[in-house]
Amino acid sequence: MNFLSKIKSLALKSKFIAGYVNPKPTVSVITLEGTILSGRGGGFGRKNINLESTRKMIDAAFKPGNLKLVCVNVNSPGGSAVQSDLVSQYIKSRAAKKNVDVVVFVEDTAASGGYWLACTANKIYATRSSVVGSIGVISMGLGFHELIKKYGVERRVFTAGENKSVLDPLAPLKESDVQIIRNLLSNLHEHFIDHVKTSRGDRLKADDKTLFNGEFWTGQKALELGLIDGIDTVDGYIEREFGDKVKVLRPRRDGGFSLSGLFRSYFERDILSQLAFAAANGGSRQHLAISNQLPYLEDNNSSDFMSASSLYLDQQSNLGGSPTLEDQTAFKISQESLKMK
């Protein structure tokens, strides 16, 4: 086998060659896009953001050796308060274990639960036109008691516990129901505010009345208020911080990596030069480091369970145009639907 053939042979095997051959620092980039809800998601390939749907992706992001940073793209109008908290805490636990910083980049929207996810990071960046904020709570519902009365429909409900039938949409609204919901909304609002203040600390530049009234802003205004740390994009940030001396991996939701990302990482000039050196020396083992930690591709067979929780952090604003699929999915008419605005 001639010298050139040896190089080609080694190049074909290079997808099994790990970071010992390429000493560049690694940056993982993951994307959290969609409505934050339990379950698999709607049609047209849309997937919900929840702990089970993102667990493998998050684990893969923190697995590489020589990991220096994890970047999280966030694009979400909100959703489940519980799932927002679960995903945020899971990322934080992985970051603490690996002693790696997390930086969030807001794409179109980080509102309500989306901003809860953004506050997972050490730093938050957005574009000038990104929508950021909506730190408040809202409960929505409809009453149909006059409608069924008009058609002669009688509502029969039996409960054990005087507050078991709170917000029955087929019964007149009771003041006691209103008080129960107000207390619940207040508790949720306090949890949200505490999460934001813990994350942002003294970087917040406005008073509570301004920041936590449910309003949302563009990225430029959010920067002035201290809700984000700058105007930037993930690619620009990585290039500025690391130049071209970096390996960028982009885990998918199933825990695998895109093939283009892998080949881009492992087929760079310094690797090929080392392959040539190995070939010149007979391809001996001392010149190659084979790793058993190379990310693998697998099907996502995670089970689809719906959460019993009906507590949501969801931006309900109409910014123009037709409602998105996320908006339609997040909107529920239920006697127990609570949504965070």
C-alpha positions as CSV (number, residue, x, y, z in Angstrom):
1,M,0.0,0.0,0.0
2,N,1.5,3.3,-1.1
3,F,1.6,6.5,1.0
4,L,-1.5,8.1,-0.5
5,S,-3.5,5.0,-0.1
6,K,-2.6,4.8,3.5
7,I,-3.8,8.4,4.0
8,K,-7.1,7.6,2.3
9,S,-7.6,4.5,4.4
10,L,-6.9,6.3,7.6
11,A,-9.2,9.2,6.6
12,L,-12.1,6.7,6.1
13,K,-11.6,5.6,9.7
14,S,-11.2,9.1,11.1
15,K,-14.8,9.3,12.4
16,F,-13.6,6.9,15.1
17,I,-10.7,9.2,16.1
18,A,-11.5,11.4,19.1
19,G,-10.2,14.4,20.8
20,Y,-6.8,13.0,21.7
21,V,-5.9,13.6,18.1
22,N,-7.6,17.0,17.9
23,P,-6.8,19.0,21.1
24,K,-9.0,21.9,20.2
25,P,-11.5,23.1,22.9
26,T,-15.1,22.0,22.4
27,V,-18.3,24.1,22.4
28,S,-21.7,22.4,22.4
29,V,-24.7,24.2,21.0
30,I,-28.2,23.0,21.7
31,T,-31.6,24.4,20.7
32,L,-34.7,24.7,22.8
33,E,-37.5,25.7,20.3
34,G,-41.2,25.4,20.7
35,T,-43.9,25.4,23.3
36,I,-42.9,24.2,26.8
37,L,-45.3,21.3,27.4
38,S,-45.1,17.7,28.4
39,G,-45.8,15.2,25.6
40,R,-44.2,14.7,22.2
41,G,-45.7,17.7,20.4
42,G,-48.0,18.6,17.5
43,G,-47.9,17.7,13.8
44,F,-45.6,19.0,11.1
45,G,-42.5,17.8,13.0
46,R,-43.1,20.3,15.9
47,K,-41.8,19.1,19.2
48,N,-42.5,20.3,22.7
49,I,-39.8,21.4,25.1
50,N,-39.9,19.2,28.2
51,L,-37.4,17.3,30.3
52,E,-37.9,14.0,28.6
53,S,-37.7,15.3,25.1
54,T,-34.5,17.2,25.8
55,R,-32.7,15.0,28.3
56,K,-30.6,13.1,25.8
57,M,-29.7,16.3,23.9
58,I,-28.6,18.0,27.2
59,D,-26.6,14.9,28.3
60,A,-24.8,14.8,24.9
61,A,-24.0,18.5,25.1
62,F,-22.1,18.0,28.3
63,K,-20.4,14.7,27.4
64,P,-17.5,15.7,25.1
65,G,-14.0,15.9,26.5
66,N,-12.2,19.3,26.6
67,L,-15.6,21.0,26.9
68,K,-15.3,24.7,27.4
69,L,-18.8,26.1,26.9
70,V,-22.4,25.1,26.3
71,C,-24.5,27.5,24.2
72,V,-28.3,27.3,24.3
73,N,-30.5,28.8,21.6
74,V,-33.9,29.6,23.0
75,N,-36.9,30.3,20.9
76,S,-40.1,29.8,22.9
77,P,-43.2,31.8,23.8
78,G,-43.6,29.8,27.0
79,G,-45.6,26.9,28.3
80,S,-45.6,24.7,31.4
81,A,-44.1,26.3,34.6
82,V,-43.2,22.8,35.8
83,Q,-41.4,21.8,32.6
84,S,-39.6,25.2,32.4
85,D,-38.2,24.6,35.9
86,L,-37.3,20.9,35.3
87,V,-35.4,21.7,32.1
88,S,-33.6,24.7,33.7
89,Q,-32.6,22.8,36.8
90,Y,-31.3,19.8,34.7
91,I,-29.1,22.0,32.6
92,K,-27.8,23.7,35.7
93,S,-27.0,20.4,37.4
94,R,-25.0,19.1,34.3
95,A,-23.1,22.4,34.1
96,A,-22.2,22.3,37.8
97,K,-21.0,18.7,37.4
98,K,-18.8,19.5,34.5
99,N,-17.8,23.0,35.8
100,V,-18.8,24.5,32.5
101,D,-20.5,27.9,31.8
102,V,-23.8,28.1,30.0
103,V,-24.6,31.0,27.7
104,V,-28.1,31.5,26.2
105,F,-28.9,33.2,22.9
106,V,-32.5,34.3,22.3
107,E,-33.7,33.9,18.7
108,D,-37.2,35.1,18.0
109,T,-38.7,34.9,21.5
110,A,-37.8,34.2,25.1
111,A,-41.1,35.2,26.7
112,S,-42.7,33.8,29.9
113,G,-41.4,30.2,30.2
114,G,-39.0,30.9,27.4
115,Y,-37.4,33.6,29.6
116,W,-37.4,31.2,32.5
117,L,-35.2,28.9,30.4
118,A,-33.0,31.8,29.4
119,C,-32.3,32.6,33.0
120,T,-30.6,29.2,33.3
121,A,-27.5,30.7,31.9
122,N,-24.6,32.6,33.2
123,K,-25.1,35.2,30.5
124,I,-28.0,35.9,28.1
125,Y,-27.7,37.5,24.6
126,A,-30.4,38.3,22.1
127,T,-30.8,40.1,18.7
128,R,-32.1,43.7,18.7
129,S,-35.5,42.5,17.6
130,S,-35.9,39.5,19.8
131,V,-38.9,39.5,22.1
132,V,-37.9,39.1,25.8
133,G,-39.7,39.2,29.1
134,S,-43.4,38.7,29.9
135,I,-42.6,37.9,33.6
136,G,-46.2,37.7,35.0
137,V,-49.0,35.3,35.5
138,I,-52.5,35.1,34.0
139,S,-55.4,32.7,34.3
140,M,-57.9,32.4,31.4
141,G,-61.1,30.6,31.0
142,L,-64.7,30.9,29.6
143,G,-68.1,30.7,31.3
144,F,-71.0,28.9,29.6
145,H,-73.6,28.9,32.4
146,E,-75.8,31.4,30.6
147,L,-75.5,29.4,27.3
148,I,-76.6,26.1,28.8
149,K,-79.4,27.9,30.6
150,K,-80.7,29.2,27.3
151,Y,-80.9,25.7,25.9
152,G,-82.4,24.2,29.0
153,V,-79.4,22.1,30.1
154,E,-79.1,21.4,33.8
155,R,-75.6,21.1,35.3
156,R,-75.2,18.3,38.0
157,V,-72.0,18.1,39.9
158,F,-71.3,16.3,43.2
159,T,-68.0,16.8,45.1
160,A,-66.3,15.7,48.3
161,G,-64.6,18.9,49.4
162,E,-66.1,22.4,49.0
163,N,-63.4,23.6,46.6
164,K,-63.2,20.6,44.4
165,S,-65.1,22.2,41.6
166,V,-63.2,25.5,41.4
167,L,-63.8,27.5,38.1
168,D,-66.5,25.2,36.8
169,P,-67.2,26.8,33.4
170,L,-70.8,25.7,33.4
171,A,-71.6,27.3,36.8
172,P,-71.6,31.0,37.8
173,L,-68.2,32.4,39.0
174,K,-67.9,32.4,42.8
175,E,-65.8,34.9,44.7
176,S,-64.2,32.1,46.7
177,D,-63.0,30.6,43.4
178,V,-61.5,34.0,42.5
179,Q,-59.5,34.2,45.7
180,I,-58.2,30.6,45.3
181,I,-56.9,31.4,41.8
182,R,-55.4,34.8,42.9
183,N,-53.5,33.1,45.6
184,L,-52.2,30.5,43.2
185,L,-51.2,33.1,40.6
186,S,-49.4,35.1,43.3
187,N,-47.4,32.0,44.4
188,L,-46.4,31.3,40.8
189,H,-45.4,34.9,40.2
190,E,-43.2,34.8,43.3
191,H,-41.4,31.7,42.0
192,F,-40.8,33.3,38.6
193,I,-39.5,36.5,40.1
194,D,-37.2,34.6,42.5
195,H,-35.8,32.6,39.6
196,V,-35.1,35.8,37.6
197,K,-33.5,37.6,40.5
198,T,-31.4,34.7,41.5
199,S,-30.1,34.5,37.9
200,R,-29.7,38.2,37.1
201,G,-28.8,39.6,40.5
202,D,-27.6,43.2,40.4
203,R,-27.6,43.2,36.6
204,L,-31.3,44.1,36.7
205,K,-31.6,47.9,36.1
206,A,-35.2,48.6,36.9
207,D,-37.6,48.3,39.8
208,D,-39.9,45.3,40.4
209,K,-43.0,47.1,39.2
210,T,-41.4,47.7,35.8
211,L,-39.8,44.3,35.3
212,F,-42.4,42.0,36.7
213,N,-45.7,43.3,35.5
214,G,-45.9,41.0,32.5
215,E,-44.6,43.4,29.9
216,F,-42.3,42.2,27.2
217,W,-39.7,44.2,25.2
218,T,-37.3,44.0,22.2
219,G,-33.8,42.8,22.8
220,Q,-32.4,46.4,22.8
221,K,-34.8,47.5,25.5
222,A,-34.3,44.3,27.4
223,L,-30.6,45.1,27.5
224,E,-31.3,48.6,29.0
225,L,-33.4,46.9,31.7
226,G,-30.7,44.3,32.5
227,L,-32.7,41.3,31.4
228,I,-30.0,40.3,28.9
229,D,-26.2,41.0,28.8
230,G,-25.7,42.0,25.2
231,I,-26.8,42.0,21.6
232,D,-25.1,39.0,19.9
233,T,-25.6,35.7,18.0
234,V,-24.3,32.3,18.9
235,D,-22.0,32.0,15.9
236,G,-20.6,35.5,16.3
237,Y,-19.9,34.9,20.0
238,I,-18.1,31.6,19.4
239,E,-16.0,33.0,16.7
240,R,-15.0,36.0,18.8
241,E,-14.2,34.0,21.9
242,F,-12.5,31.1,20.2
243,G,-11.6,32.0,16.7
244,D,-11.2,29.0,14.4
245,K,-9.5,27.0,17.1
246,V,-12.6,25.4,18.3
247,K,-14.7,22.3,17.7
248,V,-18.4,23.0,17.7
249,L,-20.8,20.1,18.2
250,R,-24.6,20.4,17.8
251,P,-26.5,17.6,19.6
252,R,-29.9,16.6,18.3
253,R,-32.8,15.8,20.5
254,D,-32.1,12.1,20.3
255,G,-28.7,12.6,21.7
256,G,-26.8,12.2,18.4
257,F,-25.0,14.8,16.4
258,S,-25.4,16.0,12.9
259,L,-23.0,14.2,10.5
260,S,-21.9,17.5,9.0
261,G,-20.9,18.7,12.5
262,L,-18.9,15.6,13.1
263,F,-17.1,15.6,9.8
264,R,-16.4,19.3,10.2
265,S,-14.9,18.6,13.6
266,Y,-12.8,15.6,12.7
267,F,-11.7,16.4,9.2
268,E,-9.8,19.6,9.8
269,R,-6.3,20.3,8.5
270,D,-4.5,19.6,11.8
271,I,-6.1,16.1,11.9
272,L,-5.3,15.3,8.3
273,S,-1.7,16.3,8.9
274,Q,-1.5,13.9,11.9
275,L,-3.1,11.2,9.7
276,A,-0.4,11.8,7.1
277,F,2.3,11.6,9.8
278,A,0.7,8.3,11.1
279,A,0.6,6.9,7.6
280,A,4.3,7.8,7.0
281,N,5.1,5.8,10.1
282,G,3.1,2.8,9.1
283,G,-0.1,3.8,10.8
284,S,1.1,2.5,14.1
285,R,-1.1,2.7,17.2
286,Q,1.1,5.1,19.0
287,H,0.1,7.8,16.5
288,L,-3.6,7.2,16.7
289,A,-6.0,7.6,19.7
290,I,-9.2,5.6,19.3
291,S,-12.0,6.7,21.5
292,N,-15.0,4.9,22.8
293,Q,-16.8,8.1,23.6
294,L,-17.7,9.2,20.0
295,P,-21.3,10.3,20.0
296,Y,-23.6,7.8,18.3
297,L,-26.9,8.1,16.4
298,E,-30.0,6.4,17.6
299,D,-33.8,6.6,17.2
300,N,-35.8,8.5,19.7
301,N,-38.1,6.0,21.3
302,S,-38.9,8.0,24.4
303,S,-42.4,7.4,25.8
304,D,-45.1,10.0,25.4
305,F,-46.6,10.8,28.8
306,M,-48.9,13.8,29.4
307,S,-48.3,15.7,32.6
308,A,-51.1,16.1,35.1
309,S,-50.0,19.7,35.6
310,S,-52.1,22.4,34.0
311,L,-49.8,25.3,35.1
312,Y,-48.4,27.2,32.2
313,L,-46.1,30.1,31.5
314,D,-47.2,31.3,28.1
315,Q,-47.0,34.6,26.3
316,Q,-50.5,35.2,24.9
317,S,-49.8,38.5,23.0
318,N,-50.9,38.9,19.4
319,L,-48.0,40.6,17.7
320,G,-49.7,40.4,14.3
321,G,-50.3,37.8,11.6
322,S,-51.9,34.4,12.0
323,P,-51.3,32.5,15.3
324,T,-48.4,30.1,15.2
325,L,-48.8,26.4,15.8
326,E,-47.2,27.0,19.3
327,D,-49.9,29.5,20.0
328,Q,-52.6,27.1,19.0
329,T,-51.1,24.3,21.0
330,A,-50.6,26.4,24.1
331,F,-54.1,27.8,24.1
332,K,-56.4,25.6,26.2
333,I,-60.0,26.1,27.3
334,S,-60.0,24.2,30.6
335,Q,-61.4,24.9,34.0
336,E,-57.9,24.4,35.4
337,S,-55.8,26.1,32.7
338,L,-53.3,28.5,34.2
339,K,-51.0,30.3,31.9
340,M,-48.1,32.6,32.7
341,K,-47.9,35.7,30.7
